[in-house]
């Protein structure tokens, strides 16, 4: 019994000691945050404060430059910030704002800033990648005119633009335009779009000249051996060219050993005046081999008398073999000085019957020497003379005999100008008659400058040669690339048959090549205008692989020479 009472007493004491004790309350957590944020310079900017991720997303208006700007913000009372509100920061560097409280609590916010994605769908142009052909936009339609033979089933396009664009369907990867295709131009924001209909049409099949000029060997070695000659003509065949113009008269040299030149110069032999004297292989005659190999490949050869009545470039060379033999042939201007164009090109007296006979004899010699030659061509210097010319004694006397008085000192006098133009026009007729008397099938061609500029500067009245039936083909030198389309269109009016007009393009000028985009634009314009093809100056421009690639697209099938 005693023991039981003791147990009960101990149990009561233990229960009293186990009464629960209430714990001390936790201190409240400190709140530290940015409550508001703005960029005063961009009052319409959209701001999103993402507390859960410690970010502030700032979307500036379209087109804004994400750079330095002042920012203003509010934050938890009592907090401090680095940098302070109102500071200028660089938004483009994903800057941070550090908040802190006196207790030591801190928080970092990162700023993500970007300009709003553009809703603009504008563009500069649309072009076909390989052909570099720009589409013609009319309202919501874009028309692409491409060479005959173009495969329209898979063409890719480029769209230069100041905006970020995407397309449905993806025109950059290639689409089928054998029939009209509607294309969405989608803005950067992925919502705004413009829609255009792509249409493609092919030009008519070419029927004109696809020519290229070969200058003298001083400018190219592409034809100086029989092997290189065959290789070069193979290239022309591969690219489907159909005419080769060969420089045959340059700096008192001919492309063959000329007896006419020997008789009118101080050369010791005919071979000394042959610009191809170092040609090797084949028949030993460069021109004969050019004609033979070109004809095997369906290519015509026309001898181009490049220098014409011009004596020299830069200065008068009295030791020149022709001038040394005939110093009286040097042209004279109204001041009694040496006749020249622009103080660079110096001319013989092209009004002198002796000079004219020499030129006709030289040309007819080539026609006789090469029975298979397809034609001859006068240049922008044949027939041509600088406007201020004709004051040689022999010409003055001829004018007096015709008009009863010596020429006026004013070289722009209308009657005096007309007399000299008539003189050169008569030469053109005489040249045509002489060449055709040697061989009636030989073409008589000319490569003048554009009219009327050429008449006002170089006394070339070539529309009259066309009207007189002298010219079979005229390759007008349309070398000013900025005016190419305008110049081509202006010359068409002088041809009763557009097939006669074969504009010359400046493919290579010294070491510089015509940019591929301009080549494409000029070739396209010729087809749009309906010219009789075109010719390239000069051959070595075709050695560039990108140029060859472009011509393979435009000349993707052979065309028979039209004359």
ABEGO torsion letter per residue (X at the ends): XAAAAAAAAAAAAAAAAABBBBBBBBBBBBBBBBABBBBAABAABBBBBBAAAGBBBBBBBBGBBBBBBBBBBBBBBGBBBOBBBGBBBBAAAGBBBBBBBAAGBBBBBBBBBBBBBBABABBABBBBAAAGBBBBBBEABBBBBBBBGBBAABBBBBBBBABBBBBOBBAAAEBBAABBBBBBBBBAAGABBBBBBBBBBBBBBBABBBBBBBBBAAABAAAABAAAAAAAAAAAAAAGBABBBBBABBGGBBABBBAAAAAABABABAAAABAAAABBEEAGBAAAAAAAAAAAAGBBBBBBBAAEABABBGBBBAABAAAAABAAABBBBAAGBBBBBGGABBBBBAABAAAAAAAAAAAAAAAAABAABABBBBBAAOBBBBABBGABAAAAAAAAAAAGBBBBABAABAAAAAAAAAAAAAAAAAAAAAAAAABAABBBBBBBBBOAAAAAAAGBBAAAAAAAGABABBBBBBABAAAAAAAAAAAAAABABAAABBBBBBABBEABBBBAAAAAAAAAAAAAAGBBEBBBOBAAAAABAAAAAAAAAABABBBBBAX
